[in-house]
Amino acid sequence: MIVAGGGIGGLATALTLHQIGVPCLVLEAVREMRPLGVGINLQPNAVRELGDLGIAEADLDRVGLPAKEWALVGLNGNDIYSEPRGRLAGYGWPQYAVHRGRFHLLLYQALVARAGPGAVRLGSRVTGYRKNTDGGISALVEGAGGATSEVAGRLLIGADGIHSAIRAQMHPAQPPIHWGGAIMWRGTTWAKPIRSGASFVGLGTHRHRMVFYPISHPDPATGLSMINWIAEVTVDSSEGWKQSGWFRPVATSVFAHHFANWIWDWLDVPALIRGADGAFENPMIDRDPVPTWRDGPVALLGDAAHAMYPTGSNGGSQAIVDARILGAAMVEHGVTPEALAAYDAKLCGPVSQLVLRNRGAGPFGLLNLVDERCGGTFNNIDDVIPPRERADFMAAYKAAAGFAIESLNKAPRTIPDGALAPC
Ligand SMILES: Cc1cc2nc3c(=O)[nH]c(=O)nc-3n(C[C@H](O)[C@H](O)[C@H](O)COP(=O)(O)OP(=O)(O)OC[C@H]3O[C@@H](n4cnc5c(N)ncnc54)[C@H](O)[C@@H]3O)c2cc1C
């Protein structure tokens, strides 16, 4: 099997294929794996799958920490909504807040340790695919020096991210990337964690907010954790994204003024921003869903299939779940196009709905309601959105995102222990 792209989705796929006895080669464009990115969340459904893959909580504790709380706070510092997360909420598995780059390297090292260094071919950009007359597939590859070659296999998984070349070939008429006007600036700062010590906090309004959460256990000597933060403003997007590139390093002075007076006795946002080494600017983008992720022996996975707004903190988690559902389909149908069809039938529809739901603000939709009903200023949130309405809103989101507590806890393993794909 060939996997195009060695990000979180591609590596989770390769680890799953190794577990079920399917030989696989990952073709990754970058020449060197480096710990890129800042914070991401791994929801309990993904942590469960990682455990089944032999990536234990002790491993995750080296690259992050279990999240304890998810909270929305208004600009006056008053709580809008808060709830426990992970085991504290009743899940059988924790939610982890991790450093994306360090988690990515953890997966890479696990794959190389299990399947050998030849499992990932770096410096290999997949530019497209060609279906072969024997029913197999060839990935068209451009090497780091520009030389082209082909790699043949039975199936090809396009896990090559939001700018996927495989998706572009599969859906040549797909619209360009969708940007709704939100610009995110992301960074990390060593600081004292607030609230529970492992709280995800969304602070502000629908169009002007700050999200932050720790992604490391506190340093025992200083008590400081690495705090991941995302400063976000929404602007008029009618003229499209004008900057070059979708993820670029910027000085914090580019955006710090938007948050200049965001100071409370429990939080100093300007100091948080000042304390960072630098930041990355990236517009909040996704892609319009496509009707299928499959073309014969080729299937899309992870962001290539369903790039979504990060409002639900589930892009990375869904990529891991995709890999496991794909593995389960192969245990049932073998390394065949039918397995890809079963995977596509199970996920493409519901996850596409989730993409659109996240575009509508995901769980941050409560902030829209606060904006609409009181312009973002309130004394007692119960007067603006009654507790029942807040709870129902969040429950509906979680059910749609696949992390409803009861159904996840009751669900059998996605891939039974020791299961292998038939040859
Ligand atoms: C460098 C980087 C930094 C990120 N930082 C953050 C972050 O801070 N916070 C956050 O929430 N999300 C971040 N993300 C996105 C997040 O990792 C994904 O949304 C999620 O994990 C789904 O992963 P994925 O494997 O589907 O896609 P990705 O993580 O995008 O991985 C795709 C992989 O495919 C490779 N690739 C791309 N094109 C080709 C090609 N044509 N041929 C071969 N290989 C190719 C890329 O180099 C990459 O390794 C980042 C992604 C990247 C690539």
PDBQT file of the ligand as one rigid body, heavy atoms in Angstrom, charges set to zero:
ROOT
HETATM    1  C1  LIG A 501       3.678  21.954   9.328  1.00  0.00    +0.000 C 
HETATM    2  C2  LIG A 501       2.291  21.829   9.889  1.00  0.00    +0.000 A 
HETATM    3  C3  LIG A 501       1.970  22.521  11.070  1.00  0.00    +0.000 A 
HETATM    4  C4  LIG A 501       0.695  22.428  11.610  1.00  0.00    +0.000 A 
HETATM    5  N1  LIG A 501       0.432  23.096  12.762  1.00  0.00    +0.000 NA
HETATM    6  C5  LIG A 501      -0.790  22.988  13.316  1.00  0.00    +0.000 A 
HETATM    7  C6  LIG A 501      -1.072  23.636  14.562  1.00  0.00    +0.000 A 
HETATM    8  O1  LIG A 501      -0.223  24.295  15.143  1.00  0.00    +0.000 OA
HETATM    9  N2  LIG A 501      -2.322  23.522  15.092  1.00  0.00    +0.000 N 
HETATM   10  C7  LIG A 501      -3.305  22.783  14.449  1.00  0.00    +0.000 A 
HETATM   11  O2  LIG A 501      -4.427  22.692  14.944  1.00  0.00    +0.000 OA
HETATM   12  N3  LIG A 501      -3.058  22.146  13.276  1.00  0.00    +0.000 NA
HETATM   13  C8  LIG A 501      -1.823  22.241  12.706  1.00  0.00    +0.000 A 
HETATM   14  N4  LIG A 501      -1.577  21.587  11.532  1.00  0.00    +0.000 N 
HETATM   15  C9  LIG A 501      -2.660  20.816  10.896  1.00  0.00    +0.000 C 
HETATM   16  C10 LIG A 501      -2.952  19.513  11.610  1.00  0.00    +0.000 C 
HETATM   17  O3  LIG A 501      -1.779  18.800  11.840  1.00  0.00    +0.000 OA
HETATM   18  C11 LIG A 501      -3.907  18.736  10.742  1.00  0.00    +0.000 C 
HETATM   19  O4  LIG A 501      -5.113  19.475  10.604  1.00  0.00    +0.000 OA
HETATM   20  C12 LIG A 501      -4.331  17.398  11.299  1.00  0.00    +0.000 C 
HETATM   21  O5  LIG A 501      -3.356  16.838  12.104  1.00  0.00    +0.000 OA
HETATM   22  C13 LIG A 501      -4.661  16.408  10.162  1.00  0.00    +0.000 C 
HETATM   23  O6  LIG A 501      -3.440  15.880   9.692  1.00  0.00    +0.000 OA
HETATM   24  P1  LIG A 501      -3.159  15.381   8.222  1.00  0.00    +0.000 P 
HETATM   25  O7  LIG A 501      -2.104  14.319   8.377  1.00  0.00    +0.000 OA
HETATM   26  O8  LIG A 501      -4.376  15.011   7.509  1.00  0.00    +0.000 OA
HETATM   27  O9  LIG A 501      -2.580  16.636   7.487  1.00  0.00    +0.000 OA
HETATM   28  P2  LIG A 501      -1.213  17.413   7.720  1.00  0.00    +0.000 P 
HETATM   29  O10 LIG A 501      -0.880  17.482   9.151  1.00  0.00    +0.000 OA
HETATM   30  O11 LIG A 501      -1.315  18.675   6.954  1.00  0.00    +0.000 OA
HETATM   31  O12 LIG A 501      -0.109  16.474   7.039  1.00  0.00    +0.000 OA
HETATM   32  C14 LIG A 501       0.047  16.340   5.634  1.00  0.00    +0.000 C 
HETATM   33  C15 LIG A 501       1.444  15.806   5.365  1.00  0.00    +0.000 C 
HETATM   34  O13 LIG A 501       1.565  15.560   3.977  1.00  0.00    +0.000 OA
HETATM   35  C16 LIG A 501       2.766  16.142   3.491  1.00  0.00    +0.000 C 
HETATM   36  N5  LIG A 501       2.495  16.484   2.102  1.00  0.00    +0.000 N 
HETATM   37  C17 LIG A 501       1.806  17.554   1.627  1.00  0.00    +0.000 A 
HETATM   38  N6  LIG A 501       1.699  17.476   0.279  1.00  0.00    +0.000 NA
HETATM   39  C18 LIG A 501       2.332  16.336  -0.077  1.00  0.00    +0.000 A 
HETATM   40  C19 LIG A 501       2.539  15.695  -1.333  1.00  0.00    +0.000 A 
HETATM   41  N7  LIG A 501       2.046  16.213  -2.469  1.00  0.00    +0.000 N 
HETATM   42  N8  LIG A 501       3.225  14.525  -1.357  1.00  0.00    +0.000 NA
HETATM   43  C20 LIG A 501       3.713  13.977  -0.198  1.00  0.00    +0.000 A 
HETATM   44  N9  LIG A 501       3.544  14.554   1.011  1.00  0.00    +0.000 NA
HETATM   45  C21 LIG A 501       2.848  15.697   1.056  1.00  0.00    +0.000 A 
HETATM   46  C22 LIG A 501       3.019  17.326   4.410  1.00  0.00    +0.000 C 
HETATM   47  O14 LIG A 501       4.378  17.669   4.426  1.00  0.00    +0.000 OA
HETATM   48  C23 LIG A 501       2.545  16.780   5.747  1.00  0.00    +0.000 C 
HETATM   49  O15 LIG A 501       3.552  16.076   6.420  1.00  0.00    +0.000 OA
HETATM   50  C24 LIG A 501      -0.308  21.645  10.952  1.00  0.00    +0.000 A 
HETATM   51  C25 LIG A 501       0.009  20.945   9.776  1.00  0.00    +0.000 A 
HETATM   52  C26 LIG A 501       1.303  21.019   9.251  1.00  0.00    +0.000 A 
HETATM   53  C27 LIG A 501       1.631  20.241   7.983  1.00  0.00    +0.000 C 
ENDROOT
TORSDOF 0
